[in-house]
Amino acid sequence: MHGKEKEIYFGKKKKIKNVNYYRDIPCNEDLFRTFFIGYNYGIIPRRTYILGAIILKWIKDKKVKIEKRQGNFGKEKIVIILSDKTPKDLENSKEMQLYDMLYEASEDGVLETKEFKFWCTNNYTTINSWFEHINTAQRNILIKEGKIEVKNGMKKYIATDELKQEAEELLGLKKFLLDYTLIAERQAIEVTLFEKYLIYAQMMGIAKQVAKEFKELYPEIIEQSSFGTYEDLIFITAYTSNYVTAVDTAISRANSYSSGGGGFSSGGRRRRLFRWWRWRRPEVSVKRKECDLTWQI
């Protein structure tokens, strides 16, 4: 299945409106739970936004860093430095799988946007499966918690009011962050909480607005955070968005090809692309066979 969980009934009025502000981190502070609930309730506009949130989380946890480097013809290029081939202390298997994909795309632990874009184009099934396995895993967790009910012998799933409550809290956080400068009674915010706010704002597609609000009110918090100055923060959020675009483009093209829109459905183009790929990176095809990712749900 592609995209949202179509077999789950979220109610006739799936779009949630008129929520109260919510100041805490919702969904048990679980990014993947947030992704499932937020995307299926329309709070997260694009499922690929979770990629940017995870990269920000890794920057905060010092698992990766972003650097500017000198490129060809004196042009500046931006790269992600992956500290280790497979860090042992990532929180779950889905983060490890994403990290492995980024590392494989880089080949040497220094990843450029164009490298990941090219990798996604040639491995769109892998990246698409990553999203779908998150959906399946989170759905099963919520079934066990009783927040999604199973009807008619596993043929129909119904979201409960408890699940909707989590969605309302997430939307309440989004409203709170967007209206932060307008709220009369504001409590002091610690750096750690700001970093979490920004990660969730990135997943909801509002990181730039949130960063601007905090720059006006608490510029010192941004400078004390793992993201550096305000200019650094804007640069980081914009750069992570490039990875979101790379995945969106690859999956969109893949869907177009599979529906008969050309591209890989044409044997001639497929052979030309394959020859070009082997000429450019002859070792990758071997490496991919040896390093097939095994999805764990």
C-alpha positions in Angstrom: 0.0 0.0 0.0 1.2 3.5 -0.8 0.7 6.6 1.2 -1.9 6.8 3.9 -3.6 3.9 5.7 -6.6 3.7 3.5 -8.1 0.7 5.2 -8.4 2.5 8.6 -11.6 4.4 9.2 -10.7 7.7 10.9 -14.2 9.1 11.0 -16.4 11.1 8.6 -14.8 14.3 9.8 -11.2 13.3 9.6 -9.8 16.9 9.5 -9.6 18.2 13.1 -10.3 21.8 13.8 -10.7 24.1 16.8 -8.2 22.6 19.2 -6.7 24.1 22.2 -3.0 24.9 22.5 -0.9 22.0 23.6 2.6 22.8 25.0 4.0 19.4 25.7 5.5 16.9 23.2 2.7 14.6 22.1 2.5 11.0 21.0 4.8 9.8 23.8 7.6 11.8 22.2 7.9 9.1 19.5 8.7 10.5 16.1 7.3 7.4 14.2 4.1 7.4 16.2 3.8 11.1 15.5 4.4 10.5 11.8 1.7 7.8 11.6 -1.0 9.8 13.5 -0.1 13.2 12.0 0.1 12.1 8.4 -3.1 10.1 8.5 -5.0 13.0 10.2 -3.7 15.5 7.7 -1.5 17.4 10.2 1.7 16.4 8.5 1.3 17.4 4.9 3.9 15.1 3.3 5.1 11.8 4.7 8.7 12.5 3.7 8.9 15.3 6.3 9.8 12.7 8.8 13.2 12.5 7.1 14.0 16.1 8.0 12.9 15.6 11.5 15.1 12.5 12.0 18.1 14.4 10.5 17.6 17.3 13.0 17.3 14.8 15.8 20.6 13.2 14.7 22.3 16.7 14.6 21.0 17.3 18.2 22.3 13.9 19.3 25.6 14.5 17.5 25.1 11.5 15.3 25.7 13.5 12.1 26.8 17.0 11.3 26.4 19.3 8.3 29.3 21.1 6.7 30.0 23.5 3.9 32.8 22.3 1.6 34.6 23.5 -1.5 33.2 21.9 -4.7 34.1 22.0 -8.3 34.9 25.3 -10.0 35.1 27.0 -6.7 31.5 26.4 -5.9 30.4 25.7 -2.3 28.7 22.4 -1.6 26.9 21.1 1.4 27.4 17.6 2.8 26.2 15.5 5.7 29.0 13.9 7.7 28.0 10.4 8.8 30.2 9.6 11.8 30.1 5.8 11.5 28.9 3.2 9.1 26.3 1.9 11.5 26.0 3.7 14.9 25.2 1.3 17.7 23.2 3.7 19.8 20.4 4.7 17.4 17.1 4.4 19.1 15.3 1.9 16.8 15.7 -0.3 13.7 14.0 2.3 11.5 16.5 4.9 12.3 19.3 2.4 11.6 17.8 1.5 8.3 17.6 5.1 7.2 21.2 5.7 8.4 22.3 2.7 6.4 20.6 4.0 3.3 22.3 7.4 3.6 25.6 5.8 4.2 25.2 3.5 1.2 24.3 6.5 -1.0 27.4 8.3 0.1 29.8 5.3 -0.1 32.3 7.1 2.1 30.3 8.7 4.9 30.2 12.1 3.2 26.8 12.5 1.6 25.9 15.1 -1.0 22.3 15.9 -1.9 22.8 14.8 -5.5 24.2 11.4 -4.3 21.1 10.7 -2.2 18.8 11.9 -5.0 20.5 9.5 -7.4 20.4 6.6 -4.9 16.7 7.2 -4.3 16.0 7.2 -8.1 17.6 3.7 -8.3 16.3 2.4 -5.0 12.8 3.9 -4.8 11.3 0.5 -3.8 13.6 0.4 -0.8 12.8 3.9 0.4 9.1 3.5 -0.3 9.1 0.2 1.7 10.7 2.0 4.6 7.7 4.3 4.8 5.2 1.5 4.4 6.8 -0.6 7.1 6.6 2.3 9.5 2.9 2.5 8.8 2.4 -1.2 9.4 4.5 -1.3 12.6 2.7 1.8 14.1 -0.7 0.5 13.1 0.0 -2.8 14.9 1.3 -1.0 18.0 -1.9 1.0 18.1 -4.0 -2.1 17.7 -2.3 -3.7 20.7 -3.0 -0.5 22.7 -6.7 -0.6 21.7 -6.5 2.7 19.9 -7.3 1.1 16.6 -10.1 -1.5 16.7 -10.3 -4.5 14.4 -13.6 -5.3 12.9 -15.0 -8.1 10.6 -12.0 -10.4 11.0 -9.1 -8.1 10.3 -10.9 -6.6 7.2 -11.6 -3.2 8.8 -9.8 -1.0 11.2 -11.4 1.8 13.1 -9.6 4.6 14.9 -10.9 5.2 18.4 -11.5 8.5 20.2 -8.3 7.9 22.2 -6.3 8.0 18.9 -8.1 11.1 17.8 -7.1 12.7 21.2 -3.4 12.2 20.3 -4.0 13.8 16.9 -5.7 16.8 18.6 -2.7 17.2 20.9 -0.4 17.2 17.9 -2.5 19.7 16.1 -2.6 21.7 19.4 1.2 21.8 19.4 1.3 23.0 15.8 -1.2 25.8 16.6 0.8 26.7 19.8 4.1 26.9 17.8 2.6 29.0 15.0 0.9 31.4 17.4 3.8 31.6 19.9 4.5 35.3 19.4 0.8 36.1 19.9 0.4 34.2 23.2 0.2 36.6 26.1 1.3 34.2 28.8 4.5 32.5 27.8 6.6 30.4 30.1 10.4 30.3 29.8 11.6 27.5 27.5 14.7 25.5 28.1 17.1 24.7 25.3 16.2 21.0 25.3 12.5 21.7 24.8 13.2 24.2 22.0 15.2 21.5 20.2 12.3 19.1 20.5 9.9 21.8 19.3 12.0 22.4 16.2 12.2 18.7 15.4 8.5 18.3 15.5 8.0 21.6 13.7 10.2 20.2 10.9 8.0 17.2 10.6 4.9 19.3 10.4 6.5 21.6 7.8 6.7 24.8 9.9 10.3 24.8 11.1 11.2 28.0 9.4 8.3 29.9 10.9 9.1 28.5 14.4 12.8 29.5 14.1 11.8 33.0 13.1 9.5 33.4 16.1 12.1 32.2 18.6 14.7 34.5 17.0 12.5 37.4 17.8 11.8 36.3 21.4 14.7 34.2 22.6 17.7 34.5 20.3 20.0 33.2 23.0 18.1 29.9 23.1 18.9 29.3 19.4 22.6 30.0 20.0 22.7 27.7 23.0 21.1 24.9 21.0 22.8 22.1 19.0 21.8 24.0 15.8 24.1 27.1 16.3 23.1 30.6 15.2 19.8 31.5 13.6 21.5 31.7 10.2 22.9 28.2 10.8 19.4 26.9 11.9 17.7 28.3 8.7 20.5 26.8 6.6 20.1 23.4 8.3 16.3 23.3 8.0 16.5 24.3 4.3 19.2 21.8 3.6 17.2 18.9 5.2 14.3 19.9 3.0 16.5 19.0 0.0 16.5 15.4 1.2 12.7 15.4 1.5 12.5 16.7 -2.1 14.9 14.1 -3.3 12.7 11.3 -1.9 9.5 12.8 -3.1 10.9 13.2 -6.7 12.2 9.6 -6.8 8.9 8.1 -5.6 6.9 10.3 -7.9 8.9 9.2 -10.8 8.6 5.6 -9.8 4.9 5.8 -9.6 4.8 7.5 -13.0 7.0 4.7 -14.5 4.9 1.9 -12.9 1.7 3.4 -14.3 2.9 3.3 -17.8 4.1 6.9 -18.1 7.4 6.0 -19.7 10.8 5.9 -18.1 11.7 2.5 -16.7 8.8 0.9 -18.7 11.0 1.5 -21.7 13.6 -1.2 -22.1 16.0 1.1 -24.0 16.0 3.8 -21.4 16.4 1.2 -18.7 19.5 -0.3 -20.4 21.1 3.1 -21.0 20.6 4.1 -17.4 22.0 0.8 -16.2 25.1 1.1 -18.4 25.6 4.7 -17.2 25.2 3.5 -13.6 27.7 0.7 -14.0 30.2 3.0 -15.7 29.9 5.6 -13.0 29.9 3.3 -10.0 30.8 -0.3 -10.9 31.2 -1.3 -7.3 27.7 -0.3 -6.2 25.8 -3.1 -7.8 28.0 -5.6 -6.0 27.7 -3.7 -2.8 23.9 -3.5 -3.0 23.6 -7.3 -3.4 25.8 -7.8 -0.3 24.1 -5.2 1.8 20.4 -5.7 1.1 18.4 -4.3 4.0 16.2 -6.7 5.9 13.1 -4.9 7.2 12.2 -5.5 10.8 8.7 -4.7 11.9 
